[in-house]
Each structure stands twice: as C-alpha cells, then as structure tokens.
Amino acid sequence: MAIFIKREKTNWKYILIVFILGLIVGAGSLWYTTKQEFPSQLPKIEKAEEAVEEQCENVQDLGKRAECYTDLAKETKDESYCAKTEIPELPEVKANCYTELAFLKNDPSICEKIETASLKSSCSHCLGKNELIELWGENNSYAVYLIKGTEEILVYDKTKIELTKIEGEFAVAELLPTQTTPFPLIVINDEKGEYIVLSVGTYTSRGAVVISLVTKNQVVEDFCYTPTLKFWKNFIIYADCYAPEESHSGIAAVDLKTEEVQTIFEASLLKRYYIEEIKDSTLTVKEVESQKTRILTYNLEELYLYE
C-alpha cells in the first residue's frame, strides 16, 4: 500500500513578518552602537590653507620659512602672511612679499606696510608702473609679468625690489602655454643678475629666449636645448636639440656678447651628450654611444681662442 505523507503548508506570510522584525531590531541596534561610538557633531575638517600655514611655521630655516609664507601669501592673496617672513638682517625679504602682493592685488596701500623707507618707495615706484599685467613665470630671484595685449614683458627683481620693462617685442606667443603644449614658463638667471632665460617646452625639447637686464632687451637668437643649460662667464652652455640628428644632442656654447655659437661636442646618430656639471672652467659631460657611457671633460677657456 502506498503511504502518502501530508506536508504542512508553509506559512510564508509569517516568515516575512519575522524577517522584517529582525531587520528593524538589527538596524536599531546598529544605530544605537553607532551613536555611542561617534559624537553627534563631527570635528571640523582642517582647511588646506591652515595645514600649509602650520607647515610653514614648523620650518626652522628662516629663509625657507619666509619663502613658504611668501608663496602662501601669493596663493591666498593675503598680505597678512608677509608679516611672518621677517628676517631681521634682511628687511628686503618681507618688503618683497608685500611688493608682490601689491602687484597681484593692484593695491598701493600694501606698500605702506613696508617699514624701511627706501624699500617702501621702491614698492610704490614699481606699482606706479603697473599696467594691465599678469604673472607669467617666476623663480626665487625674479618674477616675469606679461603686459596684456602686447608682446612686452616686465621683469621684477625680488632682491632689489626693482621693476624693468624689456624694450622691443619678441616671440612671446611661441612661449605661451597652449592646449597642445600646456607647459609653464621656466625662469633661469645667472648669478651676476645680468641675464635671464625664458624657457618653455618638454623635458626633451625646450625653447629659450635670453633677456639682458642691463640693456633691457633680447640678446642672441632663440635656440632649442635639451634638457639643461648653464651660465659660464659670458656664455650659455647647452645641449643643442638641433644637432645633426634631432633628439640626439650635441653640446654648444653661445656667446652672449657676440652672439656667436660654437660646437663643443658634436652628436651623431649613435652618439649623444648630456651636461653633468661645470666647476670653475671645466665642463663635464656624459657621452652615450651604442649603449656605452663615458665621462668627458672640456676646458671652457678654450672658447675664447675662437672668438
């Protein structure tokens, strides 16, 4: 005889009610636990500006601390940070901070915050020359401003608190960042304060315009270098990206007085050179040929033999 076992009908409605009640109880427990672990008000998130200010305050070297606060003042356009750049024996450091902020905000009243009379006068004088300008590029010694609507520039000496207008026009447009070459301007200066180089490009190819701060105009023709250039006496030594085979650099020297260009090491398809250093009158370069490397030196005084 076949025996049939009768199954009880599952009460899905009851199970669903129990499940929902379980979720409610669990969620309540989680909320209570969370409420005990976290305060009702979250702590205030420190602003980026406050974090940078704290970093500046912790810098022990006075020069680097002043540089940090100057950068923060320019970034926030808040001249109150300039008060923290004071170095007793170097009053021009704080004066420079106020002068740059006066430029950025086009506010001559900021010059009045400078305590040294001569430096205050320089700030007011520079600001009096201020035209419709925008900061184009800078380093620790100089800031370069572009006069809008023209191809003229102003060079601000951060040490002397002096502003120089460069006479004439040159290929500024070729140095300006674009969508295809969004690279910022790099400013390079010699130690004597006579020349600056305005440079833009990539690591492998950079254009250079050399400006004389003495004659207040461009000297020598634009040239291309990769990736380093160095000043030595009245020469600029650089790796020339217009060597016989493009992207294979030779080493050249341009005389800033005569504009003559001399080749020091000539590149080839398999041979290229990189500047290592200049010490006294000795140029040290690295030669790479067929995956072999060697270090070479050159006496830069020999450049005068061919003038």
C-alpha positions in Angstrom: 0.0 0.0 0.0 1.4 3.4 -0.9 1.7 5.7 2.0 1.5 9.4 1.3 3.0 11.8 3.8 1.0 15.0 4.1 3.1 18.1 4.1 2.1 21.1 6.1 1.6 24.3 4.0 4.5 26.8 4.6 3.2 30.0 6.1 5.2 32.5 4.0 3.4 35.5 5.5 4.5 34.6 9.0 8.1 34.1 7.9 8.1 37.5 6.1 6.8 39.3 9.2 9.5 37.7 11.4 12.2 38.7 8.8 11.1 42.3 8.7 11.0 42.5 12.5 14.6 41.1 12.6 15.7 43.9 10.2 14.1 46.6 12.3 15.7 45.3 15.5 19.1 44.9 13.8 19.0 48.4 12.3 18.1 49.8 15.7 21.0 48.1 17.4 23.4 49.3 14.7 22.1 52.9 15.1 22.5 52.8 18.9 26.0 51.4 18.7 27.0 54.0 16.1 25.6 56.8 18.2 27.8 55.6 21.1 31.0 55.4 19.0 30.7 58.8 17.2 29.9 62.2 18.6 26.8 64.0 17.5 28.9 66.7 15.8 31.8 65.7 13.6 35.1 67.6 14.3 35.8 70.5 11.9 38.0 69.4 9.0 41.2 71.5 8.8 41.3 73.7 5.8 44.2 73.2 3.3 45.3 76.8 4.0 45.6 76.1 7.7 47.6 73.0 7.1 50.1 74.9 4.8 50.4 77.6 7.4 51.3 75.0 10.1 53.9 73.5 7.8 55.4 77.0 7.2 55.5 77.6 11.0 57.4 74.4 11.5 60.2 75.2 9.1 63.3 76.0 11.1 65.4 77.7 8.4 64.3 81.4 8.4 64.9 81.8 4.7 62.9 78.8 3.7 60.2 79.7 6.2 60.0 83.2 4.6 59.7 81.6 1.2 57.0 79.3 2.4 54.9 82.2 3.8 55.5 84.3 0.7 54.2 81.5 -1.5 51.2 81.1 0.8 50.5 84.9 0.7 50.5 84.9 -3.1 48.4 81.8 -3.3 45.7 83.2 -1.0 46.3 86.8 -1.9 46.5 87.6 1.8 49.3 90.0 2.7 49.0 89.3 6.4 51.2 86.3 5.9 54.0 88.7 4.8 54.4 89.8 8.4 55.7 86.3 9.1 58.5 86.5 6.5 60.6 88.8 8.6 64.4 88.2 8.8 65.9 91.0 10.9 69.1 91.3 8.9 67.3 91.1 5.5 64.4 93.6 5.5 64.1 93.2 1.7 62.6 89.7 2.2 59.5 91.0 3.9 59.4 94.0 1.6 59.5 91.8 -1.4 56.5 89.8 -0.1 54.4 93.0 0.3 55.5 94.3 -3.1 54.5 91.1 -4.9 51.1 91.2 -3.1 50.7 94.9 -4.1 51.2 93.8 -7.7 48.8 90.9 -7.5 46.1 92.9 -5.9 46.9 96.2 -7.6 46.7 97.8 -4.2 49.3 100.6 -3.5 48.2 100.7 0.2 50.0 97.4 0.8 53.3 99.2 0.1 52.7 101.3 3.2 53.1 98.1 5.3 56.9 98.1 4.4 58.9 99.6 7.3 62.1 100.5 5.5 61.6 103.9 3.8 63.7 103.1 0.7 62.1 99.8 0.1 58.6 101.3 0.6 59.5 103.9 -2.0 60.7 101.2 -4.4 57.4 99.3 -3.9 55.3 102.4 -4.7 57.5 103.2 -7.7 57.1 99.7 -9.1 53.4 99.8 -8.6 53.2 103.2 -10.2 54.5 101.5 -13.4 51.9 98.7 -13.1 50.0 98.3 -16.3 47.4 95.6 -17.2 49.7 92.6 -16.4 49.6 89.0 -15.4 52.2 86.8 -13.8 53.8 84.7 -16.4 56.6 82.8 -14.6 59.0 83.2 -11.7 61.8 81.7 -9.7 63.3 82.6 -6.3 65.0 85.7 -7.7 62.8 87.1 -10.5 59.1 87.3 -11.5 58.2 87.9 -15.1 54.9 89.7 -16.0 53.3 89.8 -19.4 51.7 93.1 -20.4 48.3 92.0 -21.7 47.5 92.7 -25.3 51.2 93.1 -26.2 54.4 91.1 -26.6 56.2 93.1 -24.0 57.2 92.0 -20.5 58.1 93.4 -17.1 60.9 91.7 -15.0 60.7 92.2 -11.3 63.9 91.7 -9.3 62.8 90.3 -5.9 66.1 91.1 -4.2 66.5 94.8 -5.4 62.7 95.4 -5.4 63.1 96.8 -8.9 60.9 96.5 -12.0 62.4 96.5 -15.5 60.4 96.9 -18.7 62.0 94.9 -21.5 62.2 97.0 -24.7 61.0 95.7 -28.1 59.0 92.7 -29.0 59.9 89.1 -29.4 58.3 85.8 -30.0 56.3 85.7 -26.8 53.4 83.8 -28.4 55.7 80.9 -29.1 56.5 80.7 -25.3 52.9 80.9 -24.1 51.3 77.7 -22.9 48.6 76.3 -25.3 46.2 73.3 -25.2 48.8 71.3 -27.2 51.8 72.4 -25.2 50.5 73.3 -21.7 53.9 73.8 -20.2 54.6 76.7 -17.8 57.3 79.2 -18.3 60.6 78.5 -16.5 62.8 81.4 -15.5 66.6 80.8 -15.2 69.0 83.6 -14.2 72.8 84.0 -14.0 74.5 84.7 -10.7 75.5 88.3 -11.6 71.9 89.4 -12.2 72.7 90.4 -15.8 70.7 87.8 -17.8 67.5 85.7 -17.5 66.4 82.9 -19.8 62.7 82.4 -20.5 62.1 78.8 -21.3 59.1 76.6 -22.1 58.7 73.1 -23.6 59.1 69.5 -22.5 62.0 67.6 -20.9 63.4 66.6 -24.3 63.0 69.9 -26.1 62.8 73.5 -24.7 62.8 76.8 -26.4 64.9 79.6 -24.9 64.8 83.4 -25.1 67.7 85.2 -23.4 67.0 88.7 -21.9 69.7 91.2 -20.8 68.7 93.0 -17.7 71.4 95.5 -18.4 70.4 96.5 -22.0 66.8 95.6 -21.3 66.2 93.7 -24.5 66.6 90.2 -26.0 70.1 89.1 -26.8 71.1 86.3 -29.2 68.6 84.4 -31.3 66.1 82.0 -29.8 67.5 78.5 -29.5 66.4 75.0 -28.5 68.0 72.9 -25.8 67.5 69.6 -24.1 67.3 69.3 -21.1 69.8 71.5 -19.4 71.6 74.8 -19.8 74.2 76.6 -17.6 75.7 80.0 -17.5 79.5 80.4 -17.6 81.1 83.8 -17.7 79.5 85.5 -20.9 78.4 82.1 -22.3 75.5 79.8 -22.1 76.4 76.1 -22.4 73.6 73.9 -23.5 72.7 70.6 -25.1 71.5 71.5 -28.6 68.3 69.8 -29.7 69.0 70.9 -33.3 72.1 68.7 -33.5 72.7 66.7 -36.8 70.1 64.1 -35.8 67.1 65.5 -34.0 66.7 64.3 -30.4 70.4 63.3 -30.4 72.1 66.2 -28.6 75.5 67.8 -29.0 76.9 70.4 -26.7 77.1 74.0 -27.8 78.1 77.4 -26.4 76.5 80.7 -27.3 78.5 83.9 -26.6 76.0 86.5 -25.1 78.3 89.4 -26.2 79.0 88.4 -29.8 76.0 86.0 -30.4 78.4 83.5 -31.9 77.6 79.8 -31.4 80.4 77.2 -31.0 80.0 73.4 -31.0 81.9 71.8 -28.2 80.8 68.1 -28.7 79.2 67.1 -31.9 76.5 64.4 -31.8 75.7 61.7 -34.4 73.0 59.1 -34.9 74.5 56.8 -32.3 76.3 59.3 -30.1 74.7 62.0 -27.8 75.9 64.1 -24.9 74.5 65.2 -21.5 75.8 68.1 -19.4 76.8 66.8 -15.9 78.3 69.9 -14.3 80.6 73.0 -14.7 83.2 73.5 -12.0 85.5 76.5 -12.4 86.4 76.3 -16.1 85.9 72.6 -16.5 82.8 71.3 -18.3 81.9 67.6 -17.5 79.6 65.8 -19.9 78.4 62.2 -20.3 78.8 60.6 -23.7 76.4 57.8 -24.6 77.4 55.8 -27.7 75.9 52.4 -28.7 74.8 51.9 -25.1 78.3 52.6 -23.8 78.8 55.5 -21.5 81.9 57.5 -20.6 82.6 60.8 -18.9 84.5 63.6 -20.8 85.8 67.0 -19.8 86.4 70.2 -21.7 88.3 73.3 -20.7 85.9 76.2 -21.3 88.7 78.7 -21.5 89.3 77.3 -25.0 86.1 79.1 -26.1 88.0 82.4 -26.1 90.5 81.0 -28.5 87.9 81.1 -31.3 86.5 84.5 -30.7 
